[in-house]
Amino acid sequence: MAKARGRLAACVPSGGGACCRVDSMVSVDSRGQMVLRKELRERAGIRAGDQLAVVTWESENRVGCISLIRLEELGGMAEKLLAPMMRTVLSREG
């Protein structure tokens, strides 16, 4: 499993123990900005200057889920998710 800053990455599928929950509600202001509560930022280790990728999941042309993923974890996640698929594709071609 991927590690980030000395801890396990919570967003990498692990096959067990991972959970998803509603931590807080956010509002969008007139400028389109949202604020993550301080407690959530602290628990997630998000600091000023950190880069987060915004990932969306769509169904029937509607965005149903928006996630924030640390940029440094995104590459490892993509590799874990895509590597098995690429092995299957390459084995079929060979």
DRENLUMLO-151792 format. One record per atom (N, C-alpha, C): x, y, z; residue in three letters. Coordinates in steps of 0.2 Angstrom, whole numbers, plus 5000, padded with zeros to 4 digits. Atoms other than C-alpha are relative to their C-alpha. Layout:
N
XYZALA/...
REM end
This chain:
94
500449945000MET/500050005000MET/500450065000MET/499649935001ALA/500650184996ALA/500150035007ALA/499949964994LYS/501350285010LYS/500150074998LYS/499949935001ALA/501350475011ALA/500250035006ALA/499749974994ARG/502350575023ARG/500049965006ARG/499950044994GLY/502650425034GLY/499349965002GLY/500650034998ARG/500850365035ARG/499649974994ARG/500350035005LEU/499750255025LEU/499550044996LEU/500549965003ALA/498750335011ALA/499349975000ALA/500750024998ALA/496950325015ALA/499649994993ALA/500450015006CYS/496350334997CYS/500249954995CYS/499850065004VAL/497250184990VAL/499649945001VAL/500350064998PRO/496150034988PRO/500449955003PRO/499650054997SER/496749905000SER/499749945001SER/500350065000GLY/495449774999GLY/499749995007GLY/500350014994GLY/494849795017GLY/500250065005GLY/499949954994GLY/494749915032GLY/499950074998GLY/500149935002ALA/494550075021ALA/499350025001ALA/500749984999CYS/492950175024CYS/500050074997CYS/500249945003CYS/492150325017CYS/499450035005CYS/500549974995ARG/491150445028ARG/499950084998ARG/500149935001VAL/490450625027VAL/500350035007VAL/499749974994ASP/491550725038ASP/499850075001ASP/500249944998SER/490850895036SER/499650034993SER/500349975005MET/489751005025MET/500450074998MET/499749935003VAL/490451155014VAL/499550034996VAL/500549965004SER/489551295006SER/500550044995SER/499749965006VAL/490051384990VAL/499850075001VAL/500249934999ASP/490151574992ASP/499950034993ASP/500249965007SER/489751704978SER/500650004996SER/499450005004ARG/491551694972ARG/500249934998ARG/499950075002GLY/491451504970GLY/500549965004GLY/499550034996GLN/492651464984GLN/499649965006GLN/500250044994MET/492451334998MET/500549995005MET/499550004994VAL/493251315015VAL/500049935003VAL/499950074996LEU/493851145022LEU/500150025008LEU/499949984993ARG/493651155041ARG/500749985003ARG/499350014997LYS/495251165051LYS/500149935003LYS/499950064997GLU/494951005060GLU/500149954995GLU/500050045006LEU/494750915043LEU/500750014997LEU/499349995003ARG/496350995036ARG/500549985005ARG/499550024995GLU/497350955052GLU/500049925000GLU/500050075000ARG/496750775052ARG/500349974993ARG/499850035007ALA/497150755033ALA/500750034999ALA/499349985001GLY/498850845035GLY/500050054994GLY/500049955006ILE/498350985022ILE/500250065003ILE/499749944998ARG/499451135024ARG/500050054994ARG/500049955006ALA/499551305014ALA/500549984995ALA/499550015005GLY/500451274998GLY/499949934997GLY/500150075002ASP/499951084997ASP/499650004993ASP/500450015007GLN/499351034979GLN/499549945001GLN/500550055000LEU/497750934978LEU/499749994993LEU/500450015007ALA/497050854962ALA/499349995002ALA/500850014999VAL/495150864960VAL/499849954995VAL/500250065004VAL/494450704954VAL/499349995000VAL/500850015000THR/492650684948THR/499849934997THR/500450065003TRP/491550534945TRP/499450024997TRP/500649985003GLU/490150554933GLU/499649934998GLU/500450055002SER/488650444929SER/499450044997SER/500549975004GLU/487350494916GLU/500150074999GLU/499849935001ASN/488250654912ASN/499950055006ASN/500049964994ARG/488150714930ARG/500649985005ARG/499550014995VAL/489550734942VAL/499749985007VAL/500350024994GLY/489050634957GLY/500550005006GLY/499550004995CYS/490650634967CYS/500650044998CYS/499449965001ILE/492150754969ILE/500449985006ILE/499550024995SER/493750694978SER/500650054999SER/499349975000LEU/495350784983LEU/500549955002LEU/499550054998ILE/496850684982ILE/500750044999ILE/499349975000ARG/498650734986ARG/500349994994ARG/499650015007LEU/499650764970LEU/500549955001LEU/499550054999GLU/501050654977GLU/499849935000GLU/500350064999GLU/499850514980GLU/499749974993GLU/500450015006LEU/499050524963LEU/500349954995LEU/499650055004GLY/500450434953GLY/500049935002GLY/500150074997GLY/500450284965GLY/499449974999GLY/500650025001MET/498650274964MET/499849984993MET/500150025007ALA/498550274945ALA/500449944998ALA/499750065002GLU/499850144944GLU/499749945003GLU/500450064996LYS/498950024957LYS/499449994996LYS/500650025004LEU/497350044947LEU/500149984993LEU/499950015008LEU/498050044929LEU/500449944999LEU/499550055001ALA/499449914931ALA/499649934998ALA/500350075001PRO/498249754932PRO/499750014993PRO/500349995007MET/497249824917MET/500549994994MET/499550005005MET/498849854907MET/500349934999MET/499850075000ARG/499449674911ARG/499549964996ARG/500550045004THR/497849604904THR/500050024993THR/500049985007VAL/497849704888VAL/500749984997VAL/499350025003LEU/499749664885LEU/500049924999LEU/500050085001SER/499449474888SER/499549984995SER/500450025005ARG/498049474876ARG/500350024993ARG/499649985006GLU/499149564863GLU/500549954998GLU/499450045001GLY/500549444865GLY/499949934999GLY/
REM end
